[in-house]
Amino acid sequence: MQVSTTTANREAGMSLIRSAVGARLAASGQVVGPAGAAFRYLEELGTGEEWQVFLRTTSDRYAELEAHLIEHHSWDNPEVTYTRIDGGSAAYLQWLKRETSP
């Protein structure tokens, strides 16, 4: 699975991926940005910059990774979404599973 969230700055994103990979909840992660953003929050329109955070994990570890991201995120209600990885090189997928094994 590729899991994504956003953060207010690069340092916050790096902190999330370091803690998630360190806890073996994700095999790897990247922080990309900044990206311009527009959003509705508390019935108001907001704009700003966000950093995109991407992590790779297995479906077995997703629930723990989601909980970790929500607990360690600085925002009250952070976006945490995933996209299933339906294919890839066998060696990469084996590595991903191995690196996220508890």
N, C-alpha and C positions, 0 to 999 in steps of 0.2 A: 504494500500500500504506500502511496505517497500522501503524506499528511501535510497540511499547510495551515499557517496562521499568519498574522501580521503583527508587527511591533512598531513602537513610536520611533525607535532608533536602532542602529546597527548593533550597538552594545547589548541591548536587551535581547535581540534575536540571537546573537552569539551565545549569550548566557543560557538561553533556552536550549539551543542545540548541544552545547557542551554538557549540560546536566542530563539531557535525554540520552545522548550517546554514552555518557559516562555510566548511566544506570542500565545500559543495554536495552533500553526501550526503543531505540532506533539504531540502525547500523551506520547512518550517515545523515548529514544535513547541510544545507546551504542557506545563506542569508543574501538576498538580492534587493537592491534598491538604491536610492529611494524611488518610490512611485507616487504620483499624485493620486489623491483619494477624495471622494465625496461620499457622504453617508448621512443617514438620519439617526439621531440619537436624542432621546428625551424630547421627542416631537420637534426637534430643530434640525436644520440642514447644517452640516459641518463639512469643512474641507481641510486638507492638510497633506502631509507626507507620511507614508508608511513604508516599512521594510517588509518584504515578503520572506517568510521562513518556510523551507521545505525539508521534510524528513522522510526517510524510508524505513518502514517497519513491516512486520507480518501481521496478518489478521489476528493471530493469537495474542499479540502484544498491544493491539490498537487501544483497547479500553484503558489499559494502564498508562499508555502514552497520552491519551486524551486527558485523563485525570491529572497527570503530571503537568501538562501544558497549562491547564486551567488553574491549578494550584500555584504554579510559579510565574504566571503571567501578571503583569502589572495592571491590566485592565479588568474591570468587573465582569464583563461578558465578552471575552475574546472569541473571534471566529476560530473554530477548529473544524476543518473539513478533511475529507480524504477522497482519493481516487484509487480505485483498485488497479494494481499492476497485473494485467492478464497474460503477459508474456515477457520474455527477456532471455538473455543467454543463461543457460543452465548453470554455468559457473557463478555468475553474478547472483542468481536467485539462491543458490546454495550458500554463498557467502553471506547474503542478507539474513537468511535463516540462522546460520551459525552465529553471527554477531549479535543477534537479538535473543539468543537462547539464555534463559536465566542461569 
